[in-house]
């Protein structure tokens, strides 16, 4: 998490947005003005570009239907963060189910979702947008979870950027005078086809107006002009400054405005940077004619203290997982398990897993939850079937440490299914006999022919999947194998009877097959196995394969018991695979317990592992007089934690590299700099202190966002990051952005650090995870106090140990009760200490106490 700069050392990560659309989404639209090629959603967060600390944002997108084409707003550097979903082709009710978590500055003010119709030729069409203000998202702690009608995109409302003004109110013999010093503007919207604008400012005061000169082809104009206006008779008037893009032909384009009431002009005249706003107007509701988008957005804002303040709580958490689980009722983990539910439980599980991974206690943590789950389960058929904290933690644990393993096992077969696009169907109600390609003089193939062909294709793909899985025991991460071994032992101890001999296998396969392999096969995009969602035919094929893998994971116990009798032709293959899966699970848990179960030095991915790779276009260092398109060469890039390396092809032995430790900024580049879209720059610093810029072009906005995020994550710990840089390029003896003639001129736009979070490559951040645990524990503090410290009926005498009652504590061992009361008291003490630290920090922030170290 980003941390602010305050008197106390580094306290503050930004608020965290949680927006996910994991539930099915449907959009409705009565009219479809034009056939849609494919829909995607572009997510943008707008922010005032003043320097400041950052906050995390998580987002997800829904689905729209037939929508009219609109004018696409200028993107470029439009806002602090931009992300795009995958495109859903040929659908008026697309489902994405994509989730994003992003760090944004604390002063962000708006989140917008643009629904686009992707065209293979020409520009994409903007169908509509959903715009949410920060206040609207934060109004309910649960966030927003609803269908929202799309509204039309008004070019005059698509403004961005800031203007720097210095205003003075003067009085002389002629009366009142307003002097407005228009210095500069930054990050203006690109209105021209070149990706720039020709901005000028128009100042209004009362009945008078005056304009600045026009600065050509820039989004970062510098006027430095002083404009004077005389007061007209009558009541005091507000000051309004408008920015416009000058056009030789047609009307000028609006770039934004600022307005100050008379009271502000008299009491505190404006002096500084001010965010541009659109003209005031009522929000136009399309009434659903453009379609609707289902979104789930949640904003959580919190402050992260220095590590030392979380040490007592971390020690309590560590002590809990190493102690007896069955009688535990007062440890932080026991309280959390009782309090959380639903989406909150999944988020908490992810935080806890990452926290214990960082401490080297992932294995004991999962074993603690397993012991509690097993102890309260009487029917083995219900073991781990609910979304308990134990189930969610194991699921998130697999995603955090097992994604490279998942990719290695499944990616070859998934890629084949996508590329070969074979038609497969066993359900007679869904068969389309004309879809199969079969050269015959006897007409369309029969239902039996389609079934036989589909069965052969399915068993072929399934055979490859099963072979890959059962042969992967040695490649499964050791920390996962140890967790499965512990799970195997606990279940076998709890259900040793012969009739329950398969329960120990089902416990493991229920996680590995039903919650890991099968979901990844069903939706490869959500597990990073593919860049795009599957088309309807491929999606159906993946569904059949996922159903089959699920049946294998259930060890064939439910074959023939459901409604899908049409799956019967696959049963012989599935039953043959079950014995192979049992052997695989035996080999999987046959691992040395002395192996490390994850520790602080054990990152989620090795430093030498490739974080991201692919072809990019790289600009030659000094292209001289070459035209831009000839100055770029195609190179294959690989990013690890240590270096960004590149060569002519993946197999090329000679590679150049940029050390990650040298990176000082990773930023977008204006389209107008090279007349090319999807550009970014990597600014590095050599040993002599000189800065060097490498310009790279991606193939689309999604790839650009992914590379920006990956590079920023990798370089996050680097010192001496740049606060500002140029979003343009130095060409023709001047910067294309701010038009300055000095190559060494200071950057005209602030740098960003927004990244996409929530994926398996994320770094561990134990302080942020512990802060979230602390906030969850606060919800149960009163309940904990009443249960253990204020309940006078709880007696710890030996006689009370034999008493039975309705209370959860009655009838328990007196020694256990005493331990639980002591643990509850200690937990409440730790929470109180953290409360005081947060209060002192807030007082320092508000200036009510002198800056200095927090705490006693």
C-alpha positions in Angstrom: 0.0 0.0 0.0 1.1 3.5 -0.7 2.2 5.4 2.4 2.0 9.0 3.1 4.7 11.3 4.4 3.9 12.6 7.8 5.8 13.5 11.0 5.4 10.0 12.3 7.3 7.6 10.0 5.3 6.5 6.9 1.8 6.1 8.2 -1.0 6.0 5.6 -2.1 3.8 2.8 -4.8 5.1 0.7 -8.4 4.0 1.0 -9.0 0.7 -0.7 -11.7 0.3 -3.4 -13.2 -3.1 -3.8 -15.2 -3.5 -6.9 -16.0 -6.9 -8.2 -18.6 -8.3 -10.5 -18.2 -11.9 -9.7 -21.9 -12.7 -9.7 -23.8 -13.3 -13.0 -24.5 -10.0 -14.8 -27.2 -9.3 -17.3 -27.8 -6.0 -19.2 -31.0 -5.1 -20.9 -31.5 -2.8 -23.8 -34.7 -2.3 -25.9 -33.0 -1.1 -29.0 -29.8 -2.0 -30.8 -29.0 0.8 -33.2 -26.1 -1.1 -34.9 -24.8 -4.6 -34.8 -22.1 -4.9 -32.1 -18.8 -6.5 -32.9 -17.6 -6.8 -29.3 -18.1 -5.1 -26.0 -15.5 -4.0 -23.5 -15.5 -1.8 -20.5 -12.9 0.9 -19.9 -12.5 1.9 -16.3 -11.1 5.3 -15.4 -10.5 7.0 -12.1 -10.2 10.8 -12.3 -8.1 12.6 -9.8 -6.8 16.0 -9.0 -3.2 15.8 -10.2 -1.7 17.4 -7.1 1.1 15.4 -5.5 0.0 13.3 -2.6 -0.2 9.8 -1.1 -2.1 7.0 -2.7 -5.0 4.7 -2.0 -5.9 1.3 -3.2 -8.8 0.7 -5.6 -10.4 -2.6 -6.6 -12.9 -2.7 -9.5 -14.9 -5.0 -11.7 -17.2 -4.8 -14.6 -20.6 -6.0 -15.7 -22.3 -6.3 -19.0 -24.1 -4.0 -21.5 -26.4 -4.6 -24.5 -27.1 -2.9 -27.8 -26.1 0.7 -27.5 -25.7 3.6 -29.8 -22.4 4.7 -31.0 -21.0 7.9 -29.5 -18.0 10.1 -29.6 -15.1 8.5 -27.8 -13.7 10.7 -25.1 -10.0 11.5 -25.3 -8.1 8.9 -23.3 -4.3 9.6 -23.4 -3.6 10.6 -19.8 -7.3 11.0 -18.9 -7.2 10.4 -15.2 -4.7 8.8 -12.9 -5.6 5.2 -13.8 -7.2 3.4 -16.7 -8.0 -0.2 -17.2 -10.0 -2.2 -19.8 -11.8 -5.5 -19.6 -11.6 -8.2 -22.1 -13.8 -7.9 -25.2 -17.0 -10.1 -25.4 -17.7 -10.7 -29.1 -21.1 -10.8 -30.7 -23.2 -10.5 -27.5 -25.8 -8.0 -26.3 -25.7 -9.4 -22.8 -22.0 -9.9 -22.1 -20.6 -11.2 -18.8 -17.1 -10.3 -17.6 -16.8 -11.2 -14.0 -13.5 -9.3 -13.8 -12.2 -7.9 -10.6 -9.7 -5.1 -10.1 -7.9 -3.6 -7.1 -5.9 -0.5 -7.6 -4.1 2.0 -5.5 -5.2 5.6 -6.2 -4.3 9.0 -4.6 -6.3 10.0 -1.6 -7.7 13.0 -3.5 -9.3 11.0 -6.4 -12.8 12.3 -7.0 -14.6 10.2 -9.6 -14.7 6.7 -11.1 -16.1 6.2 -14.6 -17.0 3.1 -16.6 -17.1 3.5 -20.3 -18.8 0.8 -22.3 -17.2 0.5 -25.8 -18.1 -1.4 -28.9 -14.8 -2.6 -30.3 -14.4 -2.3 -34.1 -11.9 -4.3 -36.0 -11.5 -1.3 -38.4 -11.3 2.3 -37.2 -12.0 3.7 -33.7 -14.0 1.9 -31.1 -17.5 3.4 -30.5 -18.4 4.7 -27.0 -21.9 3.4 -26.1 -22.3 5.0 -22.8 -20.9 5.4 -19.4 -21.5 5.1 -15.6 -19.9 7.8 -13.5 -19.7 7.4 -9.7 -18.4 10.1 -7.4 -16.2 9.3 -4.5 -18.9 10.5 -2.1 -21.5 8.2 -3.7 -19.3 5.2 -3.3 -18.4 6.0 0.3 -21.9 6.8 1.4 -22.6 3.2 2.4 -19.8 1.0 4.0 -21.2 -1.9 2.0 -20.6 0.0 -1.2 -22.7 -0.1 -4.4 -24.1 -3.3 -5.7 -26.8 -2.7 -8.3 -27.7 -2.2 -12.0 -27.0 1.3 -13.2 -28.3 2.8 -16.4 -25.7 4.0 -18.9 -25.8 7.7 -19.7 -24.7 9.4 -22.9 -21.2 10.7 -23.2 -21.2 14.5 -23.5 -17.9 15.8 -24.9 -18.3 19.0 -22.9 -18.5 16.9 -19.7 -15.4 14.9 -20.4 -12.9 17.3 -18.9 -9.6 16.7 -17.1 -6.6 18.5 -15.8 -5.8 21.6 -13.7 -5.1 25.2 -14.1 -2.7 27.3 -12.0 -4.0 30.8 -11.2 -3.0 33.7 -8.9 -5.8 36.2 -8.3 -5.5 39.7 -6.6 -8.3 42.1 -5.7 -7.1 45.7 -6.0 -8.6 49.1 -5.3 -7.5 52.4 -7.0 -8.9 55.7 -8.0 -10.9 54.1 -10.8 -12.5 51.6 -8.5 -12.2 47.9 -7.9 -9.9 45.8 -10.2 -9.4 42.1 -10.5 -5.9 40.9 -11.6 -5.9 37.3 -12.8 -2.4 35.8 -13.4 -3.0 32.8 -15.7 0.3 30.8 -15.3 -0.2 27.4 -16.8 -2.4 24.3 -17.1 -1.6 20.5 -17.1 -3.1 17.2 -18.2 -5.7 18.8 -20.4 -7.9 16.5 -22.5 -6.6 15.9 -26.0 -9.2 17.3 -28.4 -7.4 17.2 -31.7 -6.6 14.2 -33.9 -2.9 14.6 -33.1 -3.6 13.7 -29.5 -3.0 17.3 -28.3 -5.0 20.6 -28.0 -4.6 24.3 -28.9 -5.6 25.7 -25.5 -6.5 29.3 -24.6 -8.1 30.7 -21.4 -11.1 33.0 -21.3 -11.7 34.9 -18.0 -15.2 36.3 -17.0 -15.9 38.8 -14.2 -19.3 40.4 -14.2 -20.1 41.6 -17.7 -16.5 41.6 -18.9 -14.3 38.9 -20.4 -10.8 38.7 -21.7 -8.7 36.0 -23.3 -5.1 34.7 -23.2 -3.1 33.8 -26.3 -3.5 30.4 -27.9 -0.7 27.8 -27.3 -0.6 25.4 -30.2 -0.3 21.6 -30.0 0.1 21.0 -26.3 -1.8 19.6 -23.3 0.6 21.4 -20.9 0.3 25.1 -21.9 2.3 27.9 -20.1 0.8 31.4 -20.6 2.2 33.4 -17.8 -0.1 36.3 -18.7 -1.7 38.8 -16.4 -5.3 39.8 -17.2 -7.0 42.8 -15.6 -10.8 43.4 -15.4 -12.6 46.3 -13.9 -15.6 45.9 -11.6 -19.0 46.8 -13.1 -21.6 48.6 -11.0 -23.9 46.4 -9.0 -23.6 43.3 -6.8 -20.2 41.5 -6.6 -19.7 39.0 -9.3 -18.1 35.5 -9.3 -14.9 34.9 -11.3 -15.0 32.2 -14.0 -12.1 30.9 -16.0 -12.8 28.7 -19.0 -10.3 26.7 -21.1 -11.0 26.1 -24.8 -9.3 24.2 -27.6 -9.1 26.6 -30.6 -10.1 25.1 -33.9 -9.6 26.8 -37.3 -12.7 25.1 -38.7 -15.8 24.7 -36.7 -16.5 25.6 -33.2 -14.0 25.5 -30.4 -13.9 22.5 -28.0 -14.5 23.0 -24.3 -11.7 21.9 -22.0 -13.0 22.8 -18.5 -13.7 25.6 -16.2 -13.2 26.9 -12.6 -15.4 29.3 -10.8 -15.0 31.3 -7.5 -17.8 33.1 -5.7 -17.4 36.7 -4.6 -16.9 35.8 -0.9 -13.8 33.7 -1.8 -12.4 36.5 -4.0 -12.7 39.0 -1.1 -11.6 36.8 1.8 -9.0 34.5 0.3 -8.2 35.1 -3.4 -7.3 31.9 -5.3 -3.6 31.1 -5.6 -2.5 27.7 -6.8 -3.7 24.7 -8.8 -7.4 24.1 -9.3 -9.2 21.1 -10.8 -11.1 21.8 -14.0 -14.8 21.0 -14.0 -17.5 20.6 -16.6 -20.3 23.1 -17.1 -23.0 22.6 -14.4 -25.9 20.7 -15.8 -28.3 18.1 -14.7 -27.2 14.5 -15.2 -29.2 13.1 -18.2 -30.8 9.8 -17.6 -31.2 7.7 -20.7 -34.0 5.8 -19.1 -32.2 2.5 -19.8 -32.3 3.0 -23.6 -28.6 2.6 -23.7 -28.5 -0.5 -21.6 -27.4 -1.0 -18.0 -24.2 -2.2 -16.2 -24.1 -4.2 -13.0 -21.3 -3.1 -10.7 -20.2 -4.0 -7.3 -18.0 -1.2 -5.8 -16.8 -0.9 -2.3 -14.5 1.8 -0.9 -12.5 1.2 2.3 -10.2 3.8 3.6 -7.7 3.1 6.2 -4.4 4.2 7.7 -1.5 1.9 8.1 0.9 2.5 11.1 4.6 1.7 11.2 5.4 -2.0 11.6 6.2 -1.8 15.3 2.7 -1.0 16.3 1.4 -4.2 14.7 4.0 -6.5 16.3 1.8 -7.4 19.4 -1.2 -8.3 17.3 1.1 -10.3 14.9 2.5 -12.2 17.9 -1.0 -13.0 19.1 -2.0 -14.3 15.7 1.2 -16.5 15.5 0.6 -17.8 19.1 -2.9 -18.8 18.2 -2.0 -21.0 15.2 0.7 -22.8 17.2 -1.7 -23.5 20.1 -4.6 -25.9 20.6 -7.3 -25.1 18.1 -10.3 -27.1 19.4 -10.7 -25.2 22.7 -9.7 -21.8 21.4 -12.5 -19.3 21.7 -10.7 -16.0 22.5 -7.8 -15.7 20.1 -7.9 -13.2 17.3 -8.5 -16.0 14.8 -11.3 -17.5 16.8 -13.0 -14.1 17.0 -12.6 -13.5 13.3 -14.0 -16.9 12.4 -17.1 -16.2 14.4 -17.6 -12.6 13.1 -17.1 -12.8 9.3 -19.3 -14.0 6.5 -19.8 -13.7 2.8 -17.5 -11.4 0.7 -15.9 -10.1 3.9 -14.8 -13.7 4.7 -13.1 -14.1 1.4 -11.3 -10.8 1.6 -10.2 -11.7 5.2 -9.0 -15.1 4.1 -6.8 -13.6 1.5 -5.3 -11.1 4.0 -4.7 -13.8 6.6 -3.0 -16.1 4.1 -0.7 -13.4 2.9 0.1 -12.3 6.4 1.0 -15.8 7.5 2.9 -16.5 4.3 5.1 -13.5 5.2 5.7 -14.9 8.7 6.5 -18.4 7.4 3.4 -19.8 9.2 1.1 -20.5 6.3 1.2 -24.2 7.1 0.4 -23.9 10.8 -2.3 -21.3 10.0 -4.1 -23.7 7.6 -3.7 -26.6 9.9 -5.2 -24.5 12.8 -8.3 -23.8 10.7 -8.5 -27.4 9.5 -8.4 -28.8 13.1 -11.3 -26.5 14.1 -13.3 -27.4 11.0 -12.8 -31.1 11.4 -13.5 -31.1 15.1 -17.0 -29.6 14.6 -17.9 -31.8 11.6 -19.9 -35.0 12.3 -21.0 -35.9 8.8 -17.9 -36.4 6.5 -20.1 -35.6 3.5 -20.3 -32.0 4.6 -16.6 -31.5 5.4 -15.3 -28.3 3.8 -18.5 -28.0 1.7 -19.5 -24.6 3.2 -17.7 -21.3 2.6 -16.1 -21.3 6.0 -13.0 -19.4 6.9 -11.0 -22.7 6.5 -12.4 -23.3 3.0 -11.9 -19.8 1.8 -8.4 -19.6 3.3 -7.3 -22.8 1.5 -8.8 -21.6 -1.7 -7.0 -18.3 -1.5 -3.8 -20.0 -0.5 -3.9 -22.1 -3.6 -4.4 -19.0 -5.8 -1.6 -17.1 -4.1 1.1 -19.8 -4.2 -0.2 -22.2 -6.9 -0.9 -20.1 -10.0 2.4 -20.7 -11.7 1.8 -24.4 -11.1 -1.7 -24.1 -12.5 -0.5 -22.4 -15.6 2.2 -25.0 -16.2 -0.4 -27.8 -15.9 -3.4 -26.4 -17.8 -2.2 -23.8 -20.2 -1.1 -26.1 -23.1 -4.5 -27.9 -23.2 -6.5 -24.7 -22.7 -4.6 -23.0 -25.5 -5.5 -26.0 -27.8 -9.2 -25.7 -27.0 -9.2 -22.0 -27.9 -7.1 -22.4 -31.0 -8.8 -25.5 -32.5 -12.3 -24.3 -31.8 -13.8 -27.8 -32.2 -17.6 -28.2 -31.8 -18.4 -30.5 -28.9 -21.8 -31.3 -27.4 -23.3 -34.3 -25.6 -26.7 -32.7 -24.6 -29.2 -33.5 -27.3 -31.2 -30.5 -26.3 -28.3 -28.2 -27.2 -27.0 -30.0 -30.3 -26.8 -28.0 -33.5 -26.3 -30.6 -36.2 -25.3 -28.0 -38.8 -22.3 -26.8 -36.7 -20.2 -29.9 -37.3 -18.1 -29.9 -40.4 -18.5 -33.2 -42.2 -18.0 -33.9 -45.9 -20.7 -36.3 -46.8 -23.3 -36.8 -49.6 -25.8 -38.0 -47.1 -26.8 -34.6 -45.7 -26.4 -33.2 -42.2 -24.8 -35.6 -39.6 -27.2 -37.4 -37.3 -27.4 -36.8 -33.5 -25.5 -40.1 -33.0 -22.6 -38.9 -35.3 -22.3 -35.6 -33.4 -22.3 -37.5 -30.1 -19.6 -39.9 -31.2 -17.4 -37.1 -32.6 -17.9 -35.0 -29.5 -17.1 -37.9 -27.2 -13.8 -38.5 -29.1 -12.8 -34.8 -28.8 -13.8 -34.6 -25.2 -11.9 -37.7 -24.2 -8.9 -36.5 -26.1 -8.8 -33.1 -24.3 -9.6 -34.8 -21.0 -6.9 -37.3 -21.4 -4.4 -34.5 -21.9 -5.7 -32.7 -18.8 -5.6 -35.8 -16.6 -2.2 -36.8 -17.9 -0.9 -33.3 -17.1 -2.4 -33.3 -13.6 -1.4 -36.8 -12.4 2.1 -36.2 -13.7 2.6 -32.9 -11.9 3.0 -34.1 -8.3 6.7 -33.2 -8.3 6.1 -29.8 -9.7 3.4 -28.7 -7.2 4.9 -26.1 -4.8 6.3 -27.7 -1.6 4.2 -25.4 0.6 1.0 -26.6 -1.1 2.0 -30.3 -0.8 2.7 -29.8 2.9 -0.6 -28.1 3.4 -2.4 -31.0 1.7 -0.4 -33.5 3.8 -1.6 -31.9 7.0 -5.1 -31.9 5.7 -4.9 -35.6 4.8 -3.6 -36.5 8.3 -6.3 -34.5 10.2 -9.1 -35.9 8.2 -7.8 -39.5 8.5 -7.5 -39.0 12.3 -11.1 -37.7 12.5 -12.7 -40.3 10.3 -10.6 -43.5 10.6 -13.5 -45.9 9.8 -13.2 -48.2 6.7 -16.5 -46.8 5.3 -14.8 -43.3 5.3 -11.6 -44.4 3.6 -12.2 -41.9 0.7 -12.8 -38.9 2.8 -9.1 -38.0 3.1 -8.9 -38.1 -0.7 -12.1 -36.1 -1.2 -10.9 -33.4 1.2 -7.8 -32.7 -1.0 -9.5 -33.2 -4.4 -12.4 -31.0 -3.2 -9.9 -28.1 -3.0 -7.5 -29.0 -5.8 -10.0 -30.2 -8.5 -13.3 -28.5 -7.5 -12.0 -25.1 -6.3 -8.8 -24.8 -8.4 -8.5 -26.8 -11.6 -12.2 -26.9 -12.6 -12.9 -23.1 -12.2 -9.7 -22.4 -14.1 -10.9 -24.6 -17.0 -14.3 -23.0 -16.9 -13.1 -19.3 -16.9 -9.5 -19.2 -18.1 -9.5 -15.4 -18.3 -10.1 -15.0 -14.6 -7.0 -17.2 -13.9 -4.8 -15.4 -16.4 -4.7 -18.4 -18.6 -6.0 -16.3 -21.5 -6.1 -12.6 -22.3 -9.7 -12.8 -23.6 -12.9 -14.5 -22.6 -14.0 -17.5 -24.7 -16.6 -17.2 -27.5 -19.9 -19.0 -26.9 -18.8 -22.2 -28.6 -15.5 -22.5 -26.8 -17.2 -21.5 -23.6 -19.5 -24.5 -23.9 -16.6 -26.8 -24.6 -14.8 -25.5 -21.5 -18.0 -26.1 -19.5 -18.2 -29.7 -20.5 -14.5 -30.2 -19.7 -14.9 -28.5 -16.3 -17.9 -30.7 -15.5 -15.9 -33.8 -16.3 -12.9 -32.7 -14.2 -15.3 -31.9 -11.3 -16.7 -35.5 -11.5 -13.1 -36.9 -11.4 -12.4 -34.7 -8.4 -15.5 -36.2 -6.7 -13.9 -39.6 -7.3 -16.9 -40.6 -9.4 -19.2 -40.9 -6.4 -22.0 -38.8 -8.0 -21.9 -40.2 -11.5 -25.4 -41.0 -12.8 -27.1 -39.4 -9.8 -27.8 -36.0 -11.3 -30.1 -34.7 -14.1 -27.4 -34.7 -16.7 -27.8 -38.2 -17.9 -26.4 -37.2 -21.3 -23.0 -37.2 -19.6 -23.2 -41.0 -19.4 -21.0 -41.7 -22.5 -18.1 -40.1 -20.6 -18.5 -42.2 -17.4 -16.2 -45.1 -18.4 -13.4 -42.6 -19.1 -14.1 -40.8 -15.8 -14.1 -44.0 -13.7 -10.8 -45.1 -15.3 -9.3 -41.7 -14.3 -10.4 -42.0 -10.6 -7.8 -44.6 -9.7 -5.1 -42.5 -11.3 -6.2 -39.5 -9.3 -6.0 -41.5 -6.1 -2.4 -42.5 -6.9 -1.6 -38.9 -7.7 -3.0 -37.7 -4.4 -0.9 -40.3 -2.5 2.2 -39.0 -4.3 1.2 -35.5 -3.7 1.2 -35.8 0.1 4.3 -37.9 0.1 6.6 -35.0 1.0 9.2 -34.4 3.6 7.7 -32.4 6.5 11.0 -30.8 7.3 10.7 -28.7 4.1 10.1 -25.1 4.6 6.4 -24.3 4.6 6.8 -20.8 3.4 8.8 -18.0 5.1 9.6 -14.4 4.9 12.3 -15.0 2.3 10.0 -17.2 0.3 8.3 -14.9 -2.1 5.2 -15.8 -4.0 7.4 -16.1 -7.1 11.1 -16.5 -7.2 13.1 -13.4 -8.0 14.4 -15.0 -11.2 11.0 -16.1 -12.4 9.4 -14.2 -15.2 6.6 -11.9 -14.0 5.5 -10.8 -17.5 6.7 -11.4 -21.0 5.7 -10.7 -24.6 6.5 -8.7 -27.7 6.6 -4.9 -27.5 7.8 -2.3 -30.0 10.9 -0.5 -28.7 12.1 2.8 -29.9 15.7 3.0 -30.9 17.7 5.2 -28.5 18.7 7.9 -31.0 16.8 7.3 -34.2 18.1 10.5 -35.7 16.1 11.5 -38.8 14.1 8.3 -39.1 10.3 8.6 -39.2 8.7 7.3 -36.0 7.4 4.0 -37.5 10.9 3.0 -38.6 12.5 4.0 -35.3 10.6 1.2 -33.5 11.8 -2.4 -33.5 9.9 -5.5 -32.4 11.5 -7.1 -29.4 10.6 -9.9 -27.0 10.6 -8.6 -23.4 10.8 -10.5 -20.1 10.3 -8.9 -16.7 11.5 -10.5 -13.5 12.0 -9.0 -10.1 15.6 -8.2 -11.1 15.6 -7.0 -14.7 13.6 -6.0 -17.8 15.4 -7.9 -20.6 14.7 -8.0 -24.3 15.9 -9.7 -27.5 14.8 -10.3 -31.0 12.9 -13.5 -30.1 12.2 -15.6 -27.1 14.9 -18.1 -28.1 17.6 -15.4 -28.8 20.6 -16.0 -26.6 22.0 -12.4 -26.7 19.8 -10.2 -24.6 20.0 -6.6 -23.4 18.6 -5.7 -20.0 17.5 -2.8 -17.8 18.0 -3.5 -14.1 14.8 -3.0 -12.2 16.7 -1.2 -9.4 17.5 1.6 -11.9 13.9 2.4 -12.8 12.8 5.8 -11.5 9.4 6.2 -13.3 7.0 4.2 -15.5 4.5 6.4 -17.3 2.1 6.6 -20.2 3.2 8.6 -23.3 0.8 11.0 -25.1 -0.4 9.6 -28.4 0.7 12.8 -30.0 4.4 12.4 -29.1 5.0 9.8 -31.9 1.5 9.7 -33.4 1.2 6.2 -32.0 -1.3 4.8 -29.5 -0.6 2.6 -26.4 2.8 4.1 -25.6 4.7 4.0 -22.3 8.1 5.1 -21.1 10.5 3.6 -18.6 12.8 6.2 -17.1 16.1 4.9 -15.6 19.1 6.4 -13.9 22.6 5.2 -14.5 25.5 5.2 -12.0 26.5 8.7 -12.9 23.0 10.1 -12.1 22.0 10.6 -15.8 18.4 9.8 -16.8 17.6 7.7 -19.8 14.2 7.0 -21.3 13.1 3.9 -23.1 9.8 4.2 -25.2 7.7 1.1 -25.6 4.5 0.5 -27.6 1.9 -2.1 -26.6 -0.7 -3.6 -28.9 -3.8 -2.5 -27.0 -4.9 -0.6 -23.9 -5.2 -3.8 -21.8 -1.6 -4.8 -22.5 -0.5 -1.3 -21.8 -2.2 -1.3 -18.4 -0.8 -4.8 -17.5 2.8 -3.8 -18.4 2.5 -0.5 -16.5 1.2 -2.3 -13.4 3.8 -5.0 -13.6 6.7 -2.6 -14.0 5.5 -0.4 -11.2 5.1 -3.3 -8.9 8.6 -4.6 -9.6 10.1 -1.1 -9.1 8.0 -0.1 -6.1 10.8 -0.4 -3.5 13.2 1.7 -5.5 14.5 4.9 -3.8 14.6 8.3 -5.5 11.5 7.9 -7.6 10.8 10.9 -9.9 7.9 13.2 -8.8 7.3 14.5 -12.3 8.3 13.6 -15.9 7.3 14.5 -19.4 4.3 12.6 -20.9 5.6 13.6 -24.4 8.9 13.2 -26.2 11.8 15.6 -27.0 11.5 16.0 -30.7 12.4 18.8 -33.1 14.3 20.6 -30.4 11.4 20.8 -27.9 9.2 18.7 -25.7 5.9 17.7 -27.5 4.0 18.1 -24.2 5.0 21.4 -22.7 6.8 22.8 -25.7 9.9 23.7 -23.7 13.2 23.9 -25.6 15.5 22.5 -23.0 16.0 18.7 -23.0 16.8 18.9 -19.3 13.6 20.9 -18.4 11.8 19.6 -15.3 8.9 17.3 -15.9 5.5 19.0 -16.6 3.3 16.2 -15.3 3.4 14.3 -12.0 4.3 10.6 -12.0 1.9 7.9 -11.0 2.1 4.7 -9.0 -1.3 3.2 -9.6 -1.2 -0.6 -10.0 -3.7 -3.4 -10.4 -3.7 -5.5 -7.3 -5.4 -8.7 -6.2 -3.5 -11.1 -8.4 -1.1 -13.9 -7.5 2.0 -11.8 -8.4 1.2 -9.2 -5.7 4.0 -8.5 -3.1 3.4 -9.3 0.6 2.5 -6.3 2.7 2.2 -7.6 6.3 1.4 -4.1 7.8 -1.5 -3.6 5.5 -2.9 -7.1 6.1 -2.6 -6.7 9.9 -4.4 -3.3 9.8 -7.3 -5.0 8.0 -7.3 -7.8 10.6 -7.4 -5.1 13.4 -10.4 -3.4 11.8 -12.3 -6.7 11.6 -11.5 -7.4 15.3 -12.9 -4.1 16.4 -16.3 -5.3 15.1 -16.2 -8.1 17.7 -14.6 -6.3 20.6 -17.8 -5.6 22.6 -19.0 -9.2 22.0 -15.6 -10.5 23.3 -15.7 -8.3 26.3 -19.3 -9.4 27.3 -18.5 -13.0 26.7 -15.3 -13.3 28.8 -14.9 -10.4 31.1 -18.3 -9.1 31.9 -20.1 -12.4 32.3 -20.4 -12.9 36.0 -22.1 -16.2 35.6 -18.9 -17.8 34.4 -17.4 -19.6 37.3 -13.9 -21.1 37.1 -14.2 -23.2 40.3 -13.7 -27.0 40.0 -17.4 -27.5 40.7 -18.3 -25.4 37.7 -16.3 -27.7 35.5 -19.0 -30.4 35.9 -21.9 -28.1 35.5 -23.8 -28.0 32.2 -25.7 -25.1 30.9 -26.8 -23.3 27.8 -23.9 -20.9 27.6 -21.0 -21.7 25.3 -18.5 -21.4 28.1 -20.4 -23.4 30.7 -19.2 -26.9 31.2 -15.8 -26.2 30.0 -12.6 -27.1 31.9 -11.8 -24.4 34.5 -8.2 -24.2 33.3 -9.3 -23.7 29.7 -11.7 -21.0 30.9 -9.0 -19.2 32.7 -6.7 -19.4 29.7 -9.5 -18.0 27.5 -10.2 -15.1 29.8 -6.5 -14.2 29.9 -6.3 -14.4 26.1 -9.4 -12.2 25.7 -8.0 -9.7 28.1 -4.6 -9.6 26.3 -6.4 -9.2 22.9 -8.5 -6.3 24.2 -5.4 -4.7 25.5 -3.6 -4.9 22.1 -6.7 -3.5 20.4 -6.7 -0.6 22.9 -3.1 0.1 22.2 -3.7 0.3 18.4 -6.7 2.5 19.1 -4.5 5.0 20.9 -1.9 4.9 18.2 -4.5 5.8 15.6 -5.9 8.5 17.7 -2.5 10.1 18.3 -1.7 9.9 14.6 -5.0 11.6 13.7 -4.3 14.4 16.2 -0.9 14.9 14.6 -2.5 15.0 11.2 -5.0 17.7 12.5 -2.2 19.6 14.2 -3.6 19.3 17.7 -0.4 17.7 19.1 3.2 18.3 18.3 4.7 16.0 15.7 6.8 13.3 17.1 6.9 9.5 17.7 3.6 7.9 18.4 2.8 6.0 21.5 4.5 6.1 24.9 
